[in-house]
Amino acid sequence: MTTSHEAEALFGNRFLTERAPSTTFPENGMRPTDAMRLLAEDLNLEGDPQRNLATFVTTWMEPEAQRIIAENLHRNFIDHAEYPISAEIEQRCVRMLADLFHAPGETTGCRTQGSSEAIMLGALSLKWKWKERREAENRSTDRPNLVFGGDVHVVWEKFCRYFDVEPRIVPLEKDKYTIGPADVEPHLDENTIGVAAVLGTTFTGHMDDIPGINQLLLDIKSRRGLDIPLHVDGASGAFVWPFLHPDSQWDFALEQVRSINVSGHKYGLVYPGIGWLVFREKSDLAEDLVFYENYLGKTDATFTLNFSTGAAMVLAQYYNFVRLGRDGYTYVMKQMQQNANTLATNLRESGRFEVIGDDLEQLPLVAFRLAGDHASYDESDIAWQLSAERGWMVPAYTLPPNAQEVKIMRALVKETMSREQVERLTQDIADACTTLDEKGGTTQTERQQVKRGTGY
Ligand SMILES: *Cc1c(COP(=O)(O)O)cnc(C)c1O
């Protein structure tokens, strides 16, 4: 007779019958298989990334890329002395991005954990460059401000709070979800460290009027002698526009665009933790922010908020660049756009929805809201019903001030969303609406459970 302990070791794992450790540091360890299965079983209950149409972040990479990642998880990116090739591959990626973004000459940039770190660093450089300009003129440096629209990601306000800069936020309006030069102009003065414009907003996927803002800044430079730099937050858009809208003007081809961030883990098509910051010219990076250290055996320049981090995602990014090239990225973006267009057409033809701004340059997504009067339920009800019935995660959210009475839904149509799935989603949305037509809106408590952000 085997004891129950032996039987468990032979046939099962401990957590079939025991709670998972969660409050105190475990006294005893467990077998590797037990630990692995404990985690796997816990994670099974999470959302299915394939049905997560809320996130901008990559949920699929091809097997060869996964292999590169798995085989390089042990490389510490910051250790340039030990891993100089990884560092060189980072610089190759920076040069390729600078080329993609039409940088006029030699440039500089770096990998980051994502666009948030890239924005913190880029905005810090704006602040430092502004300080240099002010100090050179013997003027005060205690009231810096940064101008951006209400359509930005939360990281911009975070930067302002963390690094003590006054945010000057241009409010949105009903039916106007991006900003342009006329909105920006009244907020600019000698203490403006820069203007941030978005290429592909998280809310509706559109771009601010970047050429218009660039022209405004050029005019101000010649009229008032104020050289205010423009930073483009291309977290999503900077990997979409070069391929879908190559004739659109938004990058270093515009003179006041001094720095650009992009998330490798969004439309760069790499798994999370990779972003990029690229400067127009070397002189756009404030030299004061670069630290030189030789802890790891060789003097090295670092411009980063973190220190140690994995090299695998840098390598995966390079893999994608050489694997896909311009024609590969163009193919993938167009395929997503085509399926997004089909979804938009389906939703419009259903008669229930209006689609927001799909006649404009946009990320491959569909932003939509109920058309006409559906007083018995709203977009949040549909999001909840759709998730409950079919497991699709399609967020509903209100737009930022002063468009906060507008509620919309947004579906990202990614690489893995096939035409067949588009048709299925269309049907599932229709079914969710039919359920709601019959029973009315969901309850507050039900709704609390699907309160999701606007995606990341
Ligand atoms: C996602 C996003 C960010 C933040 O990027 P992370 O890579 O998630 O840190 C910033 N700005 C915009 C416009 C975004 O879409």
The ligand as a MOL file (V3000), in Angstrom:
LIG
                    3D

  0  0  0     0  0            999 V3000
M  V30 BEGIN CTAB
M  V30 COUNTS 15 15 0 0 0
M  V30 BEGIN ATOM
M  V30 1 C 0.7740 52.5600 -24.2310 0
M  V30 2 C 1.0400 53.9900 -24.3220 0
M  V30 3 C 1.9570 54.6060 -23.4590 0
M  V30 4 C 2.6660 53.8390 -22.3600 0
M  V30 5 O 3.4800 52.8870 -22.9800 0
M  V30 6 P 4.0620 51.5810 -22.2450 0
M  V30 7 O 4.8950 50.9800 -23.3250 0
M  V30 8 O 2.8900 50.7510 -21.8600 0
M  V30 9 O 4.8440 52.0480 -21.0760 0
M  V30 10 C 2.2040 55.9430 -23.6320 0
M  V30 11 N 1.5830 56.6500 -24.5990 0
M  V30 12 C 0.6810 56.1000 -25.4410 0
M  V30 13 C 0.0500 56.9320 -26.5050 0
M  V30 14 C 0.3830 54.7500 -25.3280 0
M  V30 15 O -0.4930 54.1860 -26.1700 0
M  V30 END ATOM
M  V30 BEGIN BOND
M  V30 1 1 1 2
M  V30 2 1 2 3
M  V30 3 2 2 14
M  V30 4 1 3 4
M  V30 5 2 3 10
M  V30 6 1 4 5
M  V30 7 1 5 6
M  V30 8 2 6 7
M  V30 9 1 6 8
M  V30 10 1 6 9
M  V30 11 1 10 11
M  V30 12 2 11 12
M  V30 13 1 12 13
M  V30 14 1 12 14
M  V30 15 1 14 15
M  V30 END BOND
M  V30 END CTAB
M  END
